């Protein structure tokens, strides 16, 4: 299962710097002028999870493999993108291909770094991007909805479903609200809504890029972004891209000391990755043995066969059962043998809804 978060924002807000730090590479050239990033750079990032290390220690695993989340560095957007200004068409196309939007907002003042509007206002910046996404969705739906309504009146059942759910999205957009506030009724409407691939239907994480001295607690500008996120049901985190850039240049042993000196308990990137993971409705199950301990991603609510399919399609097709131990039981009882002896290792069938942290061994026959 591959999930991707698209890093977006106006030019010169720190998108490429954040991406470089996330992937611990210089894959995205970072420079002080608009459109430095033209082709979207894609990187896979390990999802930090202390539980995996503890499981591996108990299982005596020779190798540890974290689950990963994809990040895409997308070219900076400018006002008029929905009409093709700047790299507008390409920008919108790149966003359409990601599962969630990581919206980087500049919450720092630095006269040496040019801002496209010559003023630092993260809320105004957010509105520029949101407006362009809404205009693009509006243009799409104002063509599709009337056509669907016409067919629906003629008795077309599929068109009726489409007109209902996309009509609701269109009304929201006309009110200046994102399509993600649409509430599809039933599986048919949900399927139509998802297939519409509306840009403003994607979940959003606001990343407040602050100066180094504000990395621990944020500032007045980031506080306004958090208020905006809360009002929209979105998420927000504070990061100093400058600090993250320094961290990736350090030896691993030196990073903890540096973070402590900055008043931080963990890197901002760890918060971004976990928030992105949560934003997509993802959870983790584990497998462990002498060869390796591994974390696997699954969508919240998945049943055991679907989780098994994340490892291999044969596991799902020939699923018999899943030997399952809750993470807390695995740790407390010192692994599989202790859990089995204490009656905490369960035999779960096809209807079992996998829980975050489950340690699993799948039995299958193809």
Secondary structure, 3 states (H helix, E strand, C coil): CCCEEEEECECCCCHHHHHHHHHCCCCCCCCCCCCCCCCCEEEEEECCCHHHHHHHHHHCCCEEECCEEEEEECCCECCCHHHCCCCHHHHHHHHHCCCEEEEEEECCCCCCCCCCCCCCCHHHHHHHHHHHHHHHHHHHHHHHHHHHHHHHHCCCHHHHHHHHHHHHHHHHHHCCCCHHHCCCCHHHHHHHHHHCCCHHHCEEEEEEECCHHHCCCCCHHHHHHHHHHHHHCCEEEEECHHHHHHHHHCCHHHHHHHHHHCCCCCCHHHHHHHHHHHHCCEEEEEEECCCEEEEEEEECCCEHHHHHHCCCHHHHHCEEEEEEECHHHHHHCCCHHHHHHCCCCEEECCCCECCCCCEEEEEECC
